[in-house]
Amino acid sequence: MLEIANLSKRYGETIALDDATVAFAAGTVHTIMGENGSGKSTLVKMLSGIVTPDRGEIRVDGARLAGRSPQAFQRRGFSTVFQEVLVAPDRTVTDNVLLGYDGLVRRRLSRSARRATARDALALCTPTTVDPDGEAGHLPLASQQLVVLARALVRKPRILILDEVTAALDFNDRETVFLLIERLAREGCLILFISHRMDEVMRLSHRITILRSGKVVETLDRAAATPEMLLARMAPEILAERAHG
């Protein structure tokens, strides 16, 4: 469904991503793991149309994705929830959920349909009722993250990129989001899941790709992975310190 082939990006002397090649299958949760500086954020930004690779290709359904803007990626079914919580604080929850969904001149939905759409999308993410007419900036950080996730879901993505999406969530909301991720994968969506929490990775993943210093170290099936193995591939120096400590 999605392939990256020889993707590379550098900023001056810093190599952010180096010749990365990975194939991602529809209907799977494919986790990307790596320490800070491993290339995860650069890859997420490339697959969101924010950063243009210096070299390499992104292919969807075997065809090269030629567009170089976030809108081009959205048209091909990509939707990203970034680690940074991005809301318009002075606008309503409904407006935030539907941000970018409307056309430039005309809204796609009536006022009542907008509220219902926002409410339904939020209900997929949390068992807690979020007021669709309240200002997003007045919500707790965790609820703002759920609003951003609902915004991604409204687009009915084929490829959903989740960058540390559960970091701010409490137990109940995390569990709701986990069940949502599992259901979307069963329905054929590709979920690219970026997380540093080993319990999440081991529960949700079908496949795991490990990045280190901008390079793809390995891609393996979840069934073949253990937490110790993943840590050894991701940060061997930590294991070395433990062995000598």
C-alpha positions as a Markdown table, in Angstrom:
| # | Residue | x | y | z |
|---|---|---|---|---|
| 1 | Met | 0.0 | 0.0 | 0.0 |
| 2 | Leu | 2.8 | 2.4 | 0.9 |
| 3 | Glu | 6.5 | 2.2 | 0.1 |
| 4 | Ile | 9.4 | 4.5 | 0.8 |
| 5 | Ala | 12.5 | 3.8 | -1.3 |
| 6 | Asn | 15.9 | 5.3 | -0.6 |
| 7 | Leu | 14.5 | 8.4 | 1.2 |
| 8 | Ser | 17.3 | 10.7 | 2.3 |
| 9 | Lys | 17.3 | 14.2 | 3.9 |
| 10 | Arg | 20.1 | 16.3 | 5.3 |
| 11 | Tyr | 20.2 | 19.7 | 7.0 |
| 12 | Gly | 23.7 | 21.0 | 6.4 |
| 13 | Glu | 26.1 | 18.5 | 7.9 |
| 14 | Thr | 23.3 | 16.7 | 9.8 |
| 15 | Ile | 22.0 | 13.6 | 8.1 |
| 16 | Ala | 18.4 | 13.3 | 9.3 |
| 17 | Leu | 17.4 | 10.3 | 7.1 |
| 18 | Asp | 19.8 | 8.2 | 5.1 |
| 19 | Asp | 18.6 | 5.9 | 2.3 |
| 20 | Ala | 15.5 | 4.6 | 4.1 |
| 21 | Thr | 13.5 | 1.9 | 2.4 |
| 22 | Val | 10.5 | 0.2 | 4.0 |
| 23 | Ala | 7.2 | -1.4 | 2.7 |
| 24 | Phe | 4.0 | -0.9 | 4.7 |
| 25 | Ala | 1.0 | -3.1 | 4.2 |
| 26 | Ala | -2.7 | -2.2 | 4.3 |
| 27 | Gly | -4.6 | -3.4 | 7.3 |
| 28 | Thr | -1.6 | -3.3 | 9.7 |
| 29 | Val | -0.3 | -1.3 | 12.6 |
| 30 | His | 3.3 | -0.6 | 11.6 |
| 31 | Thr | 5.3 | 0.9 | 14.4 |
| 32 | Ile | 8.3 | 3.2 | 13.9 |
| 33 | Met | 10.8 | 3.1 | 16.9 |
| 34 | Gly | 13.9 | 5.0 | 17.6 |
| 35 | Glu | 15.7 | 7.3 | 20.0 |
| 36 | Asn | 15.7 | 11.1 | 19.7 |
| 37 | Gly | 17.6 | 12.0 | 16.5 |
| 38 | Ser | 16.9 | 8.6 | 14.9 |
| 39 | Gly | 14.9 | 10.1 | 11.9 |
| 40 | Lys | 11.4 | 9.5 | 13.1 |
| 41 | Ser | 10.2 | 13.1 | 13.0 |
| 42 | Thr | 11.8 | 13.6 | 9.6 |
| 43 | Leu | 10.0 | 10.6 | 8.2 |
| 44 | Val | 6.7 | 11.7 | 9.6 |
| 45 | Lys | 7.1 | 15.1 | 8.1 |
| 46 | Met | 8.0 | 13.6 | 4.7 |
| 47 | Leu | 4.9 | 11.4 | 4.8 |
| 48 | Ser | 2.8 | 14.5 | 5.6 |
| 49 | Gly | 4.1 | 16.6 | 2.8 |
| 50 | Ile | 5.8 | 19.1 | 5.1 |
| 51 | Val | 9.4 | 18.1 | 4.3 |
| 52 | Thr | 10.6 | 17.3 | 0.8 |
| 53 | Pro | 13.2 | 14.5 | 0.6 |
| 54 | Asp | 16.6 | 15.2 | -1.0 |
| 55 | Arg | 16.5 | 11.8 | -2.7 |
| 56 | Gly | 14.2 | 8.8 | -3.0 |
| 57 | Glu | 10.6 | 8.0 | -3.7 |
| 58 | Ile | 7.3 | 7.6 | -1.8 |
| 59 | Arg | 4.9 | 5.2 | -3.6 |
| 60 | Val | 1.2 | 4.6 | -2.9 |
| 61 | Asp | -0.4 | 1.5 | -4.4 |
| 62 | Gly | 2.7 | 1.2 | -6.6 |
| 63 | Ala | 2.5 | 4.7 | -8.0 |
| 64 | Arg | 5.0 | 7.4 | -7.2 |
| 65 | Leu | 3.5 | 10.2 | -5.1 |
| 66 | Ala | 4.4 | 13.3 | -7.1 |
| 67 | Gly | 2.8 | 15.9 | -4.9 |
| 68 | Arg | 5.0 | 17.9 | -2.6 |
| 69 | Ser | 2.4 | 19.6 | -0.3 |
| 70 | Pro | 0.3 | 18.5 | 2.7 |
| 71 | Gln | -2.8 | 18.8 | 0.5 |
| 72 | Ala | -1.4 | 16.4 | -2.1 |
| 73 | Phe | -0.8 | 13.8 | 0.6 |
| 74 | Gln | -4.2 | 14.3 | 2.1 |
| 75 | Arg | -5.8 | 13.8 | -1.4 |
| 76 | Arg | -4.0 | 10.4 | -1.5 |
| 77 | Gly | -5.5 | 9.4 | 1.8 |
| 78 | Phe | -2.8 | 10.4 | 4.3 |
| 79 | Ser | -3.8 | 12.0 | 7.7 |
| 80 | Thr | -1.3 | 12.8 | 10.4 |
| 81 | Val | -1.7 | 13.5 | 14.1 |
| 82 | Phe | 1.6 | 15.2 | 15.2 |
| 83 | Gln | 3.2 | 14.9 | 18.6 |
| 84 | Glu | 2.7 | 18.7 | 19.1 |
| 85 | Val | -1.0 | 19.4 | 19.9 |
| 86 | Leu | -2.2 | 21.8 | 17.2 |
| 87 | Val | -5.5 | 23.5 | 17.9 |
| 88 | Ala | -6.9 | 26.9 | 17.1 |
| 89 | Pro | -7.5 | 27.9 | 20.8 |
| 90 | Asp | -10.1 | 30.6 | 20.2 |
| 91 | Arg | -12.3 | 28.5 | 17.9 |
| 92 | Thr | -14.9 | 25.9 | 18.9 |
| 93 | Val | -14.2 | 22.2 | 19.2 |
| 94 | Thr | -16.4 | 21.6 | 16.2 |
| 95 | Asp | -14.4 | 24.2 | 14.1 |
| 96 | Asn | -11.2 | 22.5 | 15.2 |
| 97 | Val | -12.3 | 19.0 | 14.3 |
| 98 | Leu | -13.4 | 20.2 | 10.9 |
| 99 | Leu | -10.4 | 22.5 | 10.4 |
| 100 | Gly | -9.3 | 22.1 | 6.7 |
| 101 | Tyr | -12.3 | 19.9 | 5.9 |
| 102 | Asp | -14.4 | 22.7 | 4.4 |
| 103 | Gly | -13.8 | 24.3 | 1.0 |
| 104 | Leu | -12.2 | 27.7 | 0.7 |
| 105 | Val | -15.6 | 29.4 | -0.2 |
| 106 | Arg | -18.3 | 27.1 | 1.1 |
| 107 | Arg | -18.8 | 24.8 | 4.1 |
| 108 | Arg | -19.3 | 21.1 | 3.1 |
| 109 | Leu | -21.8 | 20.6 | 6.0 |
| 110 | Ser | -24.7 | 22.4 | 7.6 |
| 111 | Arg | -24.3 | 23.8 | 11.1 |
| 112 | Ser | -26.2 | 20.9 | 12.7 |
| 113 | Ala | -24.3 | 18.3 | 10.6 |
| 114 | Arg | -21.0 | 19.9 | 11.6 |
| 115 | Arg | -21.7 | 19.5 | 15.3 |
| 116 | Ala | -22.9 | 15.9 | 14.8 |
| 117 | Thr | -19.9 | 15.0 | 12.7 |
| 118 | Ala | -17.5 | 16.5 | 15.3 |
| 119 | Arg | -19.4 | 14.8 | 18.2 |
| 120 | Asp | -19.3 | 11.4 | 16.4 |
| 121 | Ala | -15.6 | 11.6 | 15.6 |
| 122 | Leu | -14.8 | 12.5 | 19.2 |
| 123 | Ala | -16.9 | 9.6 | 20.4 |
| 124 | Leu | -14.6 | 7.3 | 18.6 |
| 125 | Cys | -11.6 | 8.6 | 20.6 |
| 126 | Thr | -13.0 | 9.0 | 24.1 |
| 127 | Pro | -15.8 | 7.8 | 26.4 |
| 128 | Thr | -16.0 | 11.3 | 27.9 |
| 129 | Thr | -18.3 | 13.8 | 26.3 |
| 130 | Val | -16.6 | 16.9 | 24.9 |
| 131 | Asp | -18.7 | 20.0 | 24.3 |
| 132 | Pro | -18.6 | 20.6 | 20.5 |
| 133 | Asp | -19.5 | 24.3 | 21.2 |
| 134 | Gly | -16.8 | 25.0 | 23.7 |
| 135 | Glu | -13.5 | 26.7 | 22.9 |
| 136 | Ala | -10.7 | 24.3 | 22.2 |
| 137 | Gly | -8.2 | 26.4 | 24.1 |
| 138 | His | -10.1 | 25.9 | 27.3 |
| 139 | Leu | -9.8 | 22.1 | 27.2 |
| 140 | Pro | -7.2 | 20.1 | 29.1 |
| 141 | Leu | -4.2 | 19.1 | 27.0 |
| 142 | Ala | -5.3 | 15.5 | 26.7 |
| 143 | Ser | -8.7 | 16.6 | 25.4 |
| 144 | Gln | -7.1 | 18.9 | 22.9 |
| 145 | Gln | -5.1 | 15.9 | 21.6 |
| 146 | Leu | -8.3 | 14.0 | 21.2 |
| 147 | Val | -9.8 | 16.9 | 19.2 |
| 148 | Val | -6.7 | 16.7 | 16.9 |
| 149 | Leu | -7.2 | 12.9 | 16.5 |
| 150 | Ala | -10.9 | 13.4 | 15.7 |
| 151 | Arg | -9.8 | 15.9 | 13.0 |
| 152 | Ala | -7.7 | 13.2 | 11.4 |
| 153 | Leu | -10.6 | 10.7 | 11.6 |
| 154 | Val | -13.1 | 13.0 | 9.9 |
| 155 | Arg | -11.1 | 12.6 | 6.7 |
| 156 | Lys | -11.6 | 8.8 | 6.7 |
| 157 | Pro | -7.9 | 8.3 | 6.0 |
| 158 | Arg | -6.4 | 5.2 | 4.2 |
| 159 | Ile | -3.1 | 5.9 | 5.9 |
| 160 | Leu | -3.2 | 7.3 | 9.5 |
| 161 | Ile | 0.1 | 8.5 | 11.0 |
| 162 | Leu | 0.0 | 8.8 | 14.8 |
| 163 | Asp | 3.1 | 10.4 | 16.4 |
| 164 | Glu | 3.2 | 9.7 | 20.2 |
| 165 | Val | -0.6 | 10.3 | 20.2 |
| 166 | Thr | -1.2 | 8.6 | 23.5 |
| 167 | Ala | 1.5 | 10.5 | 25.5 |
| 168 | Ala | -1.0 | 12.9 | 27.2 |
| 169 | Leu | -3.9 | 10.5 | 27.6 |
| 170 | Asp | -5.3 | 8.9 | 30.8 |
| 171 | Phe | -5.9 | 5.1 | 31.0 |
| 172 | Asn | -9.5 | 5.1 | 29.8 |
| 173 | Asp | -8.8 | 7.3 | 26.8 |
| 174 | Arg | -5.6 | 5.4 | 25.9 |
| 175 | Glu | -7.7 | 2.1 | 25.9 |
| 176 | Thr | -10.4 | 3.7 | 23.7 |
| 177 | Val | -7.7 | 4.9 | 21.2 |
| 178 | Phe | -6.1 | 1.4 | 21.2 |
| 179 | Leu | -9.4 | -0.2 | 20.4 |
| 180 | Leu | -9.9 | 2.4 | 17.7 |
| 181 | Ile | -6.5 | 1.7 | 16.2 |
| 182 | Glu | -7.1 | -2.1 | 16.2 |
| 183 | Arg | -10.5 | -1.6 | 14.5 |
| 184 | Leu | -9.2 | 0.7 | 11.8 |
| 185 | Ala | -6.5 | -1.8 | 11.0 |
| 186 | Arg | -9.1 | -4.6 | 10.7 |
| 187 | Glu | -11.0 | -2.4 | 8.3 |
| 188 | Gly | -8.0 | -2.0 | 6.0 |
| 189 | Cys | -6.4 | 1.2 | 7.2 |
| 190 | Leu | -2.6 | 1.4 | 7.4 |
| 191 | Ile | -1.6 | 2.9 | 10.8 |
| 192 | Leu | 1.9 | 4.2 | 11.2 |
| 193 | Phe | 2.4 | 4.3 | 14.9 |
| 194 | Ile | 5.3 | 6.2 | 16.5 |
| 195 | Ser | 5.7 | 5.4 | 20.2 |
| 196 | His | 8.5 | 5.0 | 22.8 |
| 197 | Arg | 6.2 | 3.0 | 25.1 |
| 198 | Met | 7.1 | -0.7 | 24.9 |
| 199 | Asp | 3.8 | -1.9 | 26.2 |
| 200 | Glu | 1.9 | 0.0 | 23.4 |
| 201 | Val | 4.4 | -1.3 | 20.8 |
| 202 | Met | 4.0 | -4.9 | 21.9 |
| 203 | Arg | 0.3 | -4.8 | 22.1 |
| 204 | Leu | -0.6 | -3.0 | 18.9 |
| 205 | Ser | 2.1 | -3.7 | 16.3 |
| 206 | His | 1.9 | -6.1 | 13.4 |
| 207 | Arg | 5.3 | -5.0 | 12.1 |
| 208 | Ile | 8.1 | -2.8 | 13.6 |
| 209 | Thr | 10.7 | -0.7 | 11.9 |
| 210 | Ile | 13.7 | 0.5 | 14.0 |
| 211 | Leu | 15.6 | 3.7 | 13.1 |
| 212 | Arg | 19.0 | 4.7 | 14.4 |
| 213 | Ser | 21.0 | 7.7 | 13.4 |
| 214 | Gly | 18.8 | 8.2 | 10.3 |
| 215 | Lys | 19.2 | 4.7 | 9.1 |
| 216 | Val | 16.7 | 1.8 | 9.0 |
| 217 | Val | 18.2 | -0.8 | 11.3 |
| 218 | Glu | 15.6 | -3.5 | 10.8 |
| 219 | Thr | 12.0 | -4.2 | 10.0 |
| 220 | Leu | 10.5 | -7.3 | 11.7 |
| 221 | Asp | 7.2 | -8.9 | 12.6 |
| 222 | Arg | 5.9 | -8.2 | 16.1 |
| 223 | Ala | 5.8 | -12.0 | 16.7 |
| 224 | Ala | 9.6 | -12.2 | 16.3 |
| 225 | Ala | 10.3 | -9.2 | 18.6 |
| 226 | Thr | 10.9 | -8.9 | 22.3 |
| 227 | Pro | 11.4 | -5.7 | 24.3 |
| 228 | Glu | 15.0 | -6.6 | 25.0 |
| 229 | Met | 15.7 | -7.2 | 21.3 |
| 230 | Leu | 14.0 | -3.9 | 20.2 |
| 231 | Leu | 16.0 | -2.0 | 22.8 |
| 232 | Ala | 19.2 | -3.6 | 21.7 |
| 233 | Arg | 18.6 | -2.6 | 18.0 |
| 234 | Met | 17.4 | 0.9 | 18.9 |
| 235 | Ala | 19.9 | 1.9 | 21.6 |
| 236 | Pro | 22.7 | -0.7 | 22.0 |
| 237 | Glu | 24.8 | 1.7 | 24.1 |
| 238 | Ile | 22.1 | 1.6 | 26.8 |
| 239 | Leu | 22.4 | -2.1 | 27.1 |
| 240 | Ala | 26.1 | -1.8 | 27.2 |
| 241 | Glu | 25.9 | 0.6 | 30.1 |
| 242 | Arg | 23.6 | -1.7 | 31.9 |
| 243 | Ala | 25.9 | -4.7 | 31.4 |
| 244 | His | 28.8 | -2.7 | 32.9 |
| 245 | Gly | 26.7 | -1.2 | 35.6 |
